[in-house]
Amino acid sequence: MKATKTCPKCGSKSVTYKKGSSNSYSGKFHLSIWRSAKLERYICLDCAFFEEYIIKDKSFLKWSEKQKKNIKPNLDDDFVDFV
Ligand SMILES: [Zn+2]
């Protein structure tokens, strides 16, 4: 939806964009206690379907780089350790 500007549910091209306000709680997504990310939404004006994305600002990129280092190549290994 972000890339195509077309609604994946109904195929409408009437897709609008809305940035989450930095003041409102719903406009933020908490990555951690200290870090929150601003959100952007793509909304279909015909069927009201919407998608949310985190705005890739400096704060998000720093956080995502850290997360990438924590991704394990094989998730099954984690499960074996847990059991
Ligand atoms: Zn739609």
PDB file of the backbone (N, CA, C, O) and the ligand in Angstrom, with CONECT records:
HET     ZN  A 101       1
ATOM      1  N   MET A   1       0.842  -1.205   0.000  1.00  0.00           N
ATOM      2  CA  MET A   1       0.000   0.000   0.000  1.00  0.00           C
ATOM      3  C   MET A   1       0.878   1.257   0.000  1.00  0.00           C
ATOM      4  O   MET A   1       0.604   2.230  -0.703  1.00  0.00           O
ATOM      5  N   LYS A   2       1.937   1.206   0.807  1.00  0.00           N
ATOM      6  CA  LYS A   2       2.863   2.340   0.875  1.00  0.00           C
ATOM      7  C   LYS A   2       3.548   2.540  -0.482  1.00  0.00           C
ATOM      8  O   LYS A   2       3.672   3.663  -0.970  1.00  0.00           O
ATOM      9  N   ALA A   3       3.985   1.440  -1.072  1.00  0.00           N
ATOM     10  CA  ALA A   3       4.737   1.521  -2.321  1.00  0.00           C
ATOM     11  C   ALA A   3       3.810   1.651  -3.530  1.00  0.00           C
ATOM     12  O   ALA A   3       4.118   2.377  -4.475  1.00  0.00           O
ATOM     13  N   THR A   4       2.680   0.953  -3.499  1.00  0.00           N
ATOM     14  CA  THR A   4       1.821   0.884  -4.691  1.00  0.00           C
ATOM     15  C   THR A   4       0.757   1.974  -4.732  1.00  0.00           C
ATOM     16  O   THR A   4       0.220   2.283  -5.796  1.00  0.00           O
ATOM     17  N   LYS A   5       0.447   2.564  -3.559  1.00  0.00           N
ATOM     18  CA  LYS A   5      -0.632   3.562  -3.439  1.00  0.00           C
ATOM     19  C   LYS A   5      -1.975   2.973  -3.894  1.00  0.00           C
ATOM     20  O   LYS A   5      -2.880   3.685  -4.330  1.00  0.00           O
ATOM     21  N   THR A   6      -2.060   1.657  -3.774  1.00  0.00           N
ATOM     22  CA  THR A   6      -3.283   0.947  -4.117  1.00  0.00           C
ATOM     23  C   THR A   6      -3.694   0.095  -2.919  1.00  0.00           C
ATOM     24  O   THR A   6      -2.845  -0.538  -2.290  1.00  0.00           O
ATOM     25  N   CYS A   7      -4.972   0.074  -2.601  1.00  0.00           N
ATOM     26  CA  CYS A   7      -5.447  -0.711  -1.465  1.00  0.00           C
ATOM     27  C   CYS A   7      -5.363  -2.204  -1.796  1.00  0.00           C
ATOM     28  O   CYS A   7      -5.910  -2.638  -2.809  1.00  0.00           O
ATOM     29  N   PRO A   8      -4.681  -3.000  -0.949  1.00  0.00           N
ATOM     30  CA  PRO A   8      -4.557  -4.425  -1.231  1.00  0.00           C
ATOM     31  C   PRO A   8      -5.857  -5.200  -0.981  1.00  0.00           C
ATOM     32  O   PRO A   8      -5.980  -6.350  -1.403  1.00  0.00           O
ATOM     33  N   LYS A   9      -6.808  -4.589  -0.309  1.00  0.00           N
ATOM     34  CA  LYS A   9      -8.068  -5.268   0.017  1.00  0.00           C
ATOM     35  C   LYS A   9      -9.125  -5.074  -1.063  1.00  0.00           C
ATOM     36  O   LYS A   9      -9.787  -6.029  -1.469  1.00  0.00           O
ATOM     37  N   CYS A  10      -9.284  -3.820  -1.533  1.00  0.00           N
ATOM     38  CA  CYS A  10     -10.359  -3.569  -2.500  1.00  0.00           C
ATOM     39  C   CYS A  10      -9.848  -3.059  -3.845  1.00  0.00           C
ATOM     40  O   CYS A  10     -10.624  -2.895  -4.787  1.00  0.00           O
ATOM     41  N   GLY A  11      -8.535  -2.809  -3.933  1.00  0.00           N
ATOM     42  CA  GLY A  11      -7.958  -2.381  -5.206  1.00  0.00           C
ATOM     43  C   GLY A  11      -8.142  -0.904  -5.513  1.00  0.00           C
ATOM     44  O   GLY A  11      -7.790  -0.449  -6.602  1.00  0.00           O
ATOM     45  N   SER A  12      -8.689  -0.148  -4.566  1.00  0.00           N
ATOM     46  CA  SER A  12      -8.925   1.282  -4.788  1.00  0.00           C
ATOM     47  C   SER A  12      -7.614   2.052  -4.858  1.00  0.00           C
ATOM     48  O   SER A  12      -6.636   1.699  -4.200  1.00  0.00           O
ATOM     49  N   LYS A  13      -7.610   3.104  -5.663  1.00  0.00           N
ATOM     50  CA  LYS A  13      -6.434   3.980  -5.767  1.00  0.00           C
ATOM     51  C   LYS A  13      -6.603   5.198  -4.858  1.00  0.00           C
ATOM     52  O   LYS A  13      -5.730   6.063  -4.796  1.00  0.00           O
ATOM     53  N   SER A  14      -7.742   5.255  -4.150  1.00  0.00           N
ATOM     54  CA  SER A  14      -7.986   6.382  -3.243  1.00  0.00           C
ATOM     55  C   SER A  14      -7.349   6.098  -1.898  1.00  0.00           C
ATOM     56  O   SER A  14      -8.028   5.766  -0.925  1.00  0.00           O
ATOM     57  N   VAL A  15      -6.042   6.233  -1.861  1.00  0.00           N
ATOM     58  CA  VAL A  15      -5.294   5.968  -0.638  1.00  0.00           C
ATOM     59  C   VAL A  15      -4.687   7.271  -0.158  1.00  0.00           C
ATOM     60  O   VAL A  15      -4.015   7.969  -0.919  1.00  0.00           O
ATOM     61  N   THR A  16      -4.923   7.601   1.111  1.00  0.00           N
ATOM     62  CA  THR A  16      -4.361   8.828   1.657  1.00  0.00           C
ATOM     63  C   THR A  16      -3.320   8.494   2.712  1.00  0.00           C
ATOM     64  O   THR A  16      -3.244   7.368   3.204  1.00  0.00           O
ATOM     65  N   TYR A  17      -2.531   9.488   3.043  1.00  0.00           N
ATOM     66  CA  TYR A  17      -1.417   9.314   3.964  1.00  0.00           C
ATOM     67  C   TYR A  17      -1.619  10.212   5.162  1.00  0.00           C
ATOM     68  O   TYR A  17      -1.994  11.375   5.007  1.00  0.00           O
ATOM     69  N   LYS A  18      -1.376   9.695   6.356  1.00  0.00           N
ATOM     70  CA  LYS A  18      -1.509  10.511   7.557  1.00  0.00           C
ATOM     71  C   LYS A  18      -0.353  10.210   8.498  1.00  0.00           C
ATOM     72  O   LYS A  18      -0.064   9.054   8.806  1.00  0.00           O
ATOM     73  N   LYS A  19       0.294  11.263   8.943  1.00  0.00           N
ATOM     74  CA  LYS A  19       1.415  11.132   9.867  1.00  0.00           C
ATOM     75  C   LYS A  19       0.878  11.194  11.290  1.00  0.00           C
ATOM     76  O   LYS A  19       0.034  12.038  11.591  1.00  0.00           O
ATOM     77  N   GLY A  20       1.352  10.317  12.172  1.00  0.00           N
ATOM     78  CA  GLY A  20       0.922  10.363  13.560  1.00  0.00           C
ATOM     79  C   GLY A  20       1.465  11.599  14.240  1.00  0.00           C
ATOM     80  O   GLY A  20       2.638  11.932  14.074  1.00  0.00           O
ATOM     81  N   SER A  21       0.637  12.282  15.001  1.00  0.00           N
ATOM     82  CA  SER A  21       1.089  13.461  15.720  1.00  0.00           C
ATOM     83  C   SER A  21       2.082  13.059  16.792  1.00  0.00           C
ATOM     84  O   SER A  21       1.904  12.036  17.454  1.00  0.00           O
ATOM     85  N   SER A  22       3.116  13.845  16.968  1.00  0.00           N
ATOM     86  CA  SER A  22       4.112  13.513  17.980  1.00  0.00           C
ATOM     87  C   SER A  22       3.578  13.773  19.387  1.00  0.00           C
ATOM     88  O   SER A  22       4.174  13.338  20.373  1.00  0.00           O
ATOM     89  N   ASN A  23       2.457  14.479  19.477  1.00  0.00           N
ATOM     90  CA  ASN A  23       1.892  14.780  20.805  1.00  0.00           C
ATOM     91  C   ASN A  23       0.924  13.712  21.292  1.00  0.00           C
ATOM     92  O   ASN A  23       0.747  13.529  22.496  1.00  0.00           O
ATOM     93  N   SER A  24       0.309  13.018  20.368  1.00  0.00           N
ATOM     94  CA  SER A  24      -0.710  12.062  20.788  1.00  0.00           C
ATOM     95  C   SER A  24      -0.109  10.687  21.053  1.00  0.00           C
ATOM     96  O   SER A  24       0.840  10.272  20.388  1.00  0.00           O
ATOM     97  N   TYR A  25      -0.653  10.013  21.997  1.00  0.00           N
ATOM     98  CA  TYR A  25      -0.153   8.696  22.383  1.00  0.00           C
ATOM     99  C   TYR A  25      -0.295   7.707  21.228  1.00  0.00           C
ATOM    100  O   TYR A  25       0.598   6.894  20.992  1.00  0.00           O
ATOM    101  N   SER A  26      -1.400   7.775  20.519  1.00  0.00           N
ATOM    102  CA  SER A  26      -1.649   6.821  19.442  1.00  0.00           C
ATOM    103  C   SER A  26      -0.740   7.043  18.239  1.00  0.00           C
ATOM    104  O   SER A  26      -0.620   6.172  17.378  1.00  0.00           O
ATOM    105  N   GLY A  27      -0.107   8.199  18.179  1.00  0.00           N
ATOM    106  CA  GLY A  27       0.797   8.496  17.077  1.00  0.00           C
ATOM    107  C   GLY A  27       2.184   7.936  17.295  1.00  0.00           C
ATOM    108  O   GLY A  27       3.065   8.097  16.450  1.00  0.00           O
ATOM    109  N   LYS A  28       2.385   7.269  18.439  1.00  0.00           N
ATOM    110  CA  LYS A  28       3.713   6.739  18.746  1.00  0.00           C
ATOM    111  C   LYS A  28       3.668   5.246  18.990  1.00  0.00           C
ATOM    112  O   LYS A  28       2.650   4.698  19.414  1.00  0.00           O
ATOM    113  N   PHE A  29       4.765   4.609  18.720  1.00  0.00           N
ATOM    114  CA  PHE A  29       4.920   3.193  18.983  1.00  0.00           C
ATOM    115  C   PHE A  29       6.139   3.049  19.877  1.00  0.00           C
ATOM    116  O   PHE A  29       7.215   3.553  19.552  1.00  0.00           O
ATOM    117  N   HIS A  30       5.976   2.366  21.002  1.00  0.00           N
ATOM    118  CA  HIS A  30       7.092   2.277  21.939  1.00  0.00           C
ATOM    119  C   HIS A  30       8.005   1.109  21.605  1.00  0.00           C
ATOM    120  O   HIS A  30       7.610  -0.054  21.685  1.00  0.00           O
ATOM    121  N   LEU A  31       9.236   1.443  21.227  1.00  0.00           N
ATOM    122  CA  LEU A  31      10.228   0.421  20.899  1.00  0.00           C
ATOM    123  C   LEU A  31      10.853  -0.111  22.176  1.00  0.00           C
ATOM    124  O   LEU A  31      11.212  -1.285  22.257  1.00  0.00           O
ATOM    125  N   SER A  32      10.979   0.741  23.158  1.00  0.00           N
ATOM    126  CA  SER A  32      11.498   0.368  24.464  1.00  0.00           C
ATOM    127  C   SER A  32      10.984   1.414  25.444  1.00  0.00           C
ATOM    128  O   SER A  32      10.227   2.308  25.065  1.00  0.00           O
ATOM    129  N   ILE A  33      11.390   1.303  26.688  1.00  0.00           N
ATOM    130  CA  ILE A  33      10.944   2.285  27.686  1.00  0.00           C
ATOM    131  C   ILE A  33      11.434   3.680  27.305  1.00  0.00           C
ATOM    132  O   ILE A  33      10.743   4.676  27.520  1.00  0.00           O
ATOM    133  N   TRP A  34      12.621   3.734  26.744  1.00  0.00           N
ATOM    134  CA  TRP A  34      13.265   5.024  26.467  1.00  0.00           C
ATOM    135  C   TRP A  34      12.979   5.538  25.067  1.00  0.00           C
ATOM    136  O   TRP A  34      13.046   6.740  24.811  1.00  0.00           O
ATOM    137  N   ARG A  35      12.663   4.634  24.177  1.00  0.00           N
ATOM    138  CA  ARG A  35      12.595   5.022  22.776  1.00  0.00           C
ATOM    139  C   ARG A  35      11.194   4.801  22.203  1.00  0.00           C
ATOM    140  O   ARG A  35      10.615   3.724  22.339  1.00  0.00           O
ATOM    141  N   SER A  36      10.670   5.832  21.565  1.00  0.00           N
ATOM    142  CA  SER A  36       9.391   5.645  20.877  1.00  0.00           C
ATOM    143  C   SER A  36       9.547   6.123  19.440  1.00  0.00           C
ATOM    144  O   SER A  36      10.364   6.995  19.144  1.00  0.00           O
ATOM    145  N   ALA A  37       8.767   5.549  18.576  1.00  0.00           N
ATOM    146  CA  ALA A  37       8.855   5.878  17.162  1.00  0.00           C
ATOM    147  C   ALA A  37       7.562   6.529  16.711  1.00  0.00           C
ATOM    148  O   ALA A  37       6.482   6.209  17.206  1.00  0.00           O
ATOM    149  N   LYS A  38       7.689   7.445  15.766  1.00  0.00           N
ATOM    150  CA  LYS A  38       6.497   8.068  15.197  1.00  0.00           C
ATOM    151  C   LYS A  38       5.931   7.149  14.118  1.00  0.00           C
ATOM    152  O   LYS A  38       6.657   6.410  13.453  1.00  0.00           O
ATOM    153  N   LEU A  39       4.627   7.218  13.970  1.00  0.00           N
ATOM    154  CA  LEU A  39       3.956   6.342  13.011  1.00  0.00           C
ATOM    155  C   LEU A  39       3.390   7.127  11.835  1.00  0.00           C
ATOM    156  O   LEU A  39       3.076   8.313  11.942  1.00  0.00           O
ATOM    157  N   GLU A  40       3.275   6.438  10.730  1.00  0.00           N
ATOM    158  CA  GLU A  40       2.576   6.986   9.574  1.00  0.00           C
ATOM    159  C   GLU A  40       1.578   5.931   9.123  1.00  0.00           C
ATOM    160  O   GLU A  40       1.814   4.731   9.263  1.00  0.00           O
ATOM    161  N   ARG A  41       0.456   6.400   8.580  1.00  0.00           N
ATOM    162  CA  ARG A  41      -0.604   5.477   8.180  1.00  0.00           C
ATOM    163  C   ARG A  41      -1.045   5.750   6.749  1.00  0.00           C
ATOM    164  O   ARG A  41      -1.091   6.889   6.285  1.00  0.00           O
ATOM    165  N   TYR A  42      -1.361   4.665   6.082  1.00  0.00           N
ATOM    166  CA  TYR A  42      -1.935   4.756   4.742  1.00  0.00           C
ATOM    167  C   TYR A  42      -3.354   4.234   4.846  1.00  0.00           C
ATOM    168  O   TYR A  42      -3.580   3.098   5.264  1.00  0.00           O
ATOM    169  N   ILE A  43      -4.303   5.061   4.467  1.00  0.00           N
ATOM    170  CA  ILE A  43      -5.712   4.728   4.680  1.00  0.00           C
ATOM    171  C   ILE A  43      -6.454   4.698   3.349  1.00  0.00           C
ATOM    172  O   ILE A  43      -6.366   5.628   2.547  1.00  0.00           O
ATOM    173  N   CYS A  44      -7.191   3.601   3.132  1.00  0.00           N
ATOM    174  CA  CYS A  44      -8.032   3.494   1.940  1.00  0.00           C
ATOM    175  C   CYS A  44      -9.324   4.274   2.189  1.00  0.00           C
ATOM    176  O   CYS A  44     -10.017   4.039   3.179  1.00  0.00           O
ATOM    177  N   LEU A  45      -9.637   5.189   1.297  1.00  0.00           N
ATOM    178  CA  LEU A  45     -10.831   6.026   1.476  1.00  0.00           C
ATOM    179  C   LEU A  45     -12.095   5.311   1.030  1.00  0.00           C
ATOM    180  O   LEU A  45     -13.193   5.826   1.241  1.00  0.00           O
ATOM    181  N   ASP A  46     -11.971   4.144   0.423  1.00  0.00           N
ATOM    182  CA  ASP A  46     -13.146   3.392  -0.012  1.00  0.00           C
ATOM    183  C   ASP A  46     -13.559   2.317   0.985  1.00  0.00           C
ATOM    184  O   ASP A  46     -14.733   2.247   1.348  1.00  0.00           O
ATOM    185  N   CYS A  47     -12.625   1.472   1.442  1.00  0.00           N
ATOM    186  CA  CYS A  47     -13.015   0.397   2.372  1.00  0.00           C
ATOM    187  C   CYS A  47     -12.513   0.632   3.791  1.00  0.00           C
ATOM    188  O   CYS A  47     -12.818  -0.152   4.690  1.00  0.00           O
ATOM    189  N   ALA A  48     -11.745   1.703   4.006  1.00  0.00           N
ATOM    190  CA  ALA A  48     -11.253   2.098   5.330  1.00  0.00           C
ATOM    191  C   ALA A  48     -10.151   1.196   5.880  1.00  0.00           C
ATOM    192  O   ALA A  48      -9.798   1.293   7.055  1.00  0.00           O
ATOM    193  N   PHE A  49      -9.618   0.338   5.053  1.00  0.00           N
ATOM    194  CA  PHE A  49      -8.467  -0.456   5.473  1.00  0.00           C
ATOM    195  C   PHE A  49      -7.280   0.483   5.666  1.00  0.00           C
ATOM    196  O   PHE A  49      -7.109   1.425   4.892  1.00  0.00           O
ATOM    197  N   PHE A  50      -6.451   0.237   6.695  1.00  0.00           N
ATOM    198  CA  PHE A  50      -5.256   1.071   6.835  1.00  0.00           C
ATOM    199  C   PHE A  50      -4.039   0.267   7.257  1.00  0.00           C
ATOM    200  O   PHE A  50      -4.142  -0.774   7.905  1.00  0.00           O
ATOM    201  N   GLU A  51      -2.899   0.780   6.872  1.00  0.00           N
ATOM    202  CA  GLU A  51      -1.618   0.176   7.226  1.00  0.00           C
ATOM    203  C   GLU A  51      -0.812   1.191   8.014  1.00  0.00           C
ATOM    204  O   GLU A  51      -0.871   2.394   7.760  1.00  0.00           O
ATOM    205  N   GLU A  52      -0.054   0.677   8.982  1.00  0.00           N
ATOM    206  CA  GLU A  52       0.785   1.544   9.793  1.00  0.00           C
ATOM    207  C   GLU A  52       2.246   1.214   9.576  1.00  0.00           C
ATOM    208  O   GLU A  52       2.626   0.048   9.468  1.00  0.00           O
ATOM    209  N   TYR A  53       3.057   2.250   9.514  1.00  0.00           N
ATOM    210  CA  TYR A  53       4.503   2.076   9.432  1.00  0.00           C
ATOM    211  C   TYR A  53       5.162   2.962  10.468  1.00  0.00           C
ATOM    212  O   TYR A  53       4.636   4.011  10.841  1.00  0.00           O
ATOM    213  N   ILE A  54       6.303   2.530  10.918  1.00  0.00           N
ATOM    214  CA  ILE A  54       7.123   3.392  11.760  1.00  0.00           C
ATOM    215  C   ILE A  54       7.915   4.291  10.829  1.00  0.00           C
ATOM    216  O   ILE A  54       8.489   3.824   9.846  1.00  0.00           O
ATOM    217  N   ILE A  55       7.946   5.577  11.137  1.00  0.00           N
ATOM    218  CA  ILE A  55       8.737   6.504  10.331  1.00  0.00           C
ATOM    219  C   ILE A  55      10.210   6.244  10.614  1.00  0.00           C
ATOM    220  O   ILE A  55      10.645   6.255  11.766  1.00  0.00           O
ATOM    221  N   LYS A  56      10.963   6.014   9.565  1.00  0.00           N
ATOM    222  CA  LYS A  56      12.377   5.671   9.729  1.00  0.00           C
ATOM    223  C   LYS A  56      13.199   6.918  10.027  1.00  0.00           C
ATOM    224  O   LYS A  56      13.850   7.468   9.138  1.00  0.00           O
ATOM    225  N   ASP A  57      13.166   7.354  11.265  1.00  0.00           N
ATOM    226  CA  ASP A  57      14.008   8.473  11.649  1.00  0.00           C
ATOM    227  C   ASP A  57      15.299   7.935  12.279  1.00  0.00           C
ATOM    228  O   ASP A  57      15.513   6.724  12.333  1.00  0.00           O
ATOM    229  N   LYS A  58      16.140   8.830  12.746  1.00  0.00           N
ATOM    230  CA  LYS A  58      17.433   8.461  13.337  1.00  0.00           C
ATOM    231  C   LYS A  58      17.250   7.475  14.500  1.00  0.00           C
ATOM    232  O   LYS A  58      17.987   6.498  14.635  1.00  0.00           O
ATOM    233  N   SER A  59      16.261   7.760  15.318  1.00  0.00           N
ATOM    234  CA  SER A  59      15.999   6.949  16.497  1.00  0.00           C
ATOM    235  C   SER A  59      15.636   5.511  16.115  1.00  0.00           C
ATOM    236  O   SER A  59      16.108   4.554  16.729  1.00  0.00           O
ATOM    237  N   PHE A  60      14.786   5.379  15.083  1.00  0.00           N
ATOM    238  CA  PHE A  60      14.383   4.047  14.643  1.00  0.00           C
ATOM    239  C   PHE A  60      15.559   3.288  14.042  1.00  0.00           C
ATOM    240  O   PHE A  60      15.740   2.102  14.315  1.00  0.00           O
ATOM    241  N   LEU A  61      16.363   3.976  13.219  1.00  0.00           N
ATOM    242  CA  LEU A  61      17.481   3.306  12.552  1.00  0.00           C
ATOM    243  C   LEU A  61      18.501   2.797  13.568  1.00  0.00           C
ATOM    244  O   LEU A  61      19.077   1.722  13.398  1.00  0.00           O
ATOM    245  N   LYS A  62      18.715   3.569  14.610  1.00  0.00           N
ATOM    246  CA  LYS A  62      19.637   3.162  15.676  1.00  0.00           C
ATOM    247  C   LYS A  62      19.101   1.893  16.365  1.00  0.00           C
ATOM    248  O   LYS A  62      19.832   0.935  16.612  1.00  0.00           O
ATOM    249  N   TRP A  63      17.809   1.932  16.659  1.00  0.00           N
ATOM    250  CA  TRP A  63      17.155   0.812  17.336  1.00  0.00           C
ATOM    251  C   TRP A  63      17.142  -0.429  16.437  1.00  0.00           C
ATOM    252  O   TRP A  63      17.431  -1.534  16.898  1.00  0.00           O
ATOM    253  N   SER A  64      16.808  -0.246  15.163  1.00  0.00           N
ATOM    254  CA  SER A  64      16.688  -1.399  14.258  1.00  0.00           C
ATOM    255  C   SER A  64      18.052  -2.062  14.021  1.00  0.00           C
ATOM    256  O   SER A  64      18.131  -3.282  13.879  1.00  0.00           O
ATOM    257  N   GLU A  65      19.117  -1.265  13.978  1.00  0.00           N
ATOM    258  CA  GLU A  65      20.455  -1.845  13.813  1.00  0.00           C
ATOM    259  C   GLU A  65      20.790  -2.745  14.996  1.00  0.00           C
ATOM    260  O   GLU A  65      21.370  -3.819  14.837  1.00  0.00           O
ATOM    261  N   LYS A  66      20.412  -2.285  16.180  1.00  0.00           N
ATOM    262  CA  LYS A  66      20.653  -3.058  17.403  1.00  0.00           C
ATOM    263  C   LYS A  66      19.842  -4.364  17.364  1.00  0.00           C
ATOM    264  O   LYS A  66      20.336  -5.427  17.742  1.00  0.00           O
ATOM    265  N   GLN A  67      18.598  -4.261  16.904  1.00  0.00           N
ATOM    266  CA  GLN A  67      17.730  -5.442  16.844  1.00  0.00           C
ATOM    267  C   GLN A  67      18.250  -6.469  15.851  1.00  0.00           C
ATOM    268  O   GLN A  67      18.167  -7.673  16.094  1.00  0.00           O
ATOM    269  N   LYS A  68      18.790  -5.992  14.729  1.00  0.00           N
ATOM    270  CA  LYS A  68      19.294  -6.893  13.696  1.00  0.00           C
ATOM    271  C   LYS A  68      20.414  -7.773  14.235  1.00  0.00           C
ATOM    272  O   LYS A  68      20.556  -8.930  13.840  1.00  0.00           O
ATOM    273  N   LYS A  69      21.200  -7.214  15.132  1.00  0.00           N
ATOM    274  CA  LYS A  69      22.308  -7.977  15.716  1.00  0.00           C
ATOM    275  C   LYS A  69      21.792  -9.093  16.622  1.00  0.00           C
ATOM    276  O   LYS A  69      22.483 -10.085  16.858  1.00  0.00           O
ATOM    277  N   ASN A  70      20.583  -8.922  17.121  1.00  0.00           N
ATOM    278  CA  ASN A  70      20.009  -9.912  18.042  1.00  0.00           C
ATOM    279  C   ASN A  70      19.229 -11.014  17.332  1.00  0.00           C
ATOM    280  O   ASN A  70      18.816 -11.988  17.962  1.00  0.00           O
ATOM    281  N   ILE A  71      19.027 -10.865  16.032  1.00  0.00           N
ATOM    282  CA  ILE A  71      18.268 -11.872  15.291  1.00  0.00           C
ATOM    283  C   ILE A  71      19.134 -13.115  15.119  1.00  0.00           C
ATOM    284  O   ILE A  71      20.240 -13.059  14.581  1.00  0.00           O
ATOM    285  N   LYS A  72      18.606 -14.217  15.586  1.00  0.00           N
ATOM    286  CA  LYS A  72      19.357 -15.466  15.479  1.00  0.00           C
ATOM    287  C   LYS A  72      19.042 -16.129  14.133  1.00  0.00           C
ATOM    288  O   LYS A  72      17.901 -16.090  13.671  1.00  0.00           O
ATOM    289  N   PRO A  73      20.058 -16.738  13.504  1.00  0.00           N
ATOM    290  CA  PRO A  73      19.827 -17.343  12.185  1.00  0.00           C
ATOM    291  C   PRO A  73      18.820 -18.492  12.222  1.00  0.00           C
ATOM    292  O   PRO A  73      18.078 -18.700  11.262  1.00  0.00           O
ATOM    293  N   ASN A  74      18.794 -19.227  13.310  1.00  0.00           N
ATOM    294  CA  ASN A  74      17.863 -20.347  13.393  1.00  0.00           C
ATOM    295  C   ASN A  74      17.042 -20.247  14.687  1.00  0.00           C
ATOM    296  O   ASN A  74      17.567 -20.432  15.785  1.00  0.00           O
ATOM    297  N   LEU A  75      15.763 -19.956  14.536  1.00  0.00           N
ATOM    298  CA  LEU A  75      14.910 -19.761  15.708  1.00  0.00           C
ATOM    299  C   LEU A  75      14.676 -21.055  16.482  1.00  0.00           C
ATOM    300  O   LEU A  75      14.366 -21.009  17.673  1.00  0.00           O
ATOM    301  N   ASP A  76      14.817 -22.185  15.841  1.00  0.00           N
ATOM    302  CA  ASP A  76      14.615 -23.477  16.506  1.00  0.00           C
ATOM    303  C   ASP A  76      15.631 -23.678  17.642  1.00  0.00           C
ATOM    304  O   ASP A  76      15.323 -24.301  18.659  1.00  0.00           O
ATOM    305  N   ASP A  77      16.830 -23.146  17.454  1.00  0.00           N
ATOM    306  CA  ASP A  77      17.859 -23.280  18.482  1.00  0.00           C
ATOM    307  C   ASP A  77      17.389 -22.659  19.794  1.00  0.00           C
ATOM    308  O   ASP A  77      17.633 -23.189  20.878  1.00  0.00           O
ATOM    309  N   ASP A  78      16.712 -21.530  19.665  1.00  0.00           N
ATOM    310  CA  ASP A  78      16.191 -20.826  20.834  1.00  0.00           C
ATOM    311  C   ASP A  78      15.208 -21.693  21.591  1.00  0.00           C
ATOM    312  O   ASP A  78      15.219 -21.759  22.820  1.00  0.00           O
ATOM    313  N   PHE A  79      14.368 -22.348  20.833  1.00  0.00           N
ATOM    314  CA  PHE A  79      13.322 -23.163  21.413  1.00  0.00           C
ATOM    315  C   PHE A  79      13.921 -24.358  22.167  1.00  0.00           C
ATOM    316  O   PHE A  79      13.452 -24.723  23.245  1.00  0.00           O
ATOM    317  N   VAL A  80      14.947 -24.951  21.591  1.00  0.00           N
ATOM    318  CA  VAL A  80      15.612 -26.103  22.213  1.00  0.00           C
ATOM    319  C   VAL A  80      16.212 -25.668  23.555  1.00  0.00           C
ATOM    320  O   VAL A  80      16.093 -26.375  24.555  1.00  0.00           O
ATOM    321  N   ASP A  81      16.856 -24.500  23.564  1.00  0.00           N
ATOM    322  CA  ASP A  81      17.438 -23.980  24.807  1.00  0.00           C
ATOM    323  C   ASP A  81      16.373 -23.742  25.862  1.00  0.00           C
ATOM    324  O   ASP A  81      16.595 -23.974  27.051  1.00  0.00           O
ATOM    325  N   PHE A  82      15.251 -23.291  25.428  1.00  0.00           N
ATOM    326  CA  PHE A  82      14.162 -22.945  26.347  1.00  0.00           C
ATOM    327  C   PHE A  82      13.613 -24.206  27.012  1.00  0.00           C
ATOM    328  O   PHE A  82      13.324 -24.198  28.209  1.00  0.00           O
ATOM    329  N   VAL A  83      13.468 -25.276  26.254  1.00  0.00           N
ATOM    330  CA  VAL A  83      12.926 -26.527  26.783  1.00  0.00           C
ATOM    331  C   VAL A  83      14.042 -27.261  27.504  1.00  0.00           C
ATOM    332  O   VAL A  83      13.823 -28.349  28.036  1.00  0.00           O
TER     333      VAL A  83
HETATM  334 ZN    ZN A 101      -9.722  -0.461   0.167  1.00  0.00          ZN2+
END
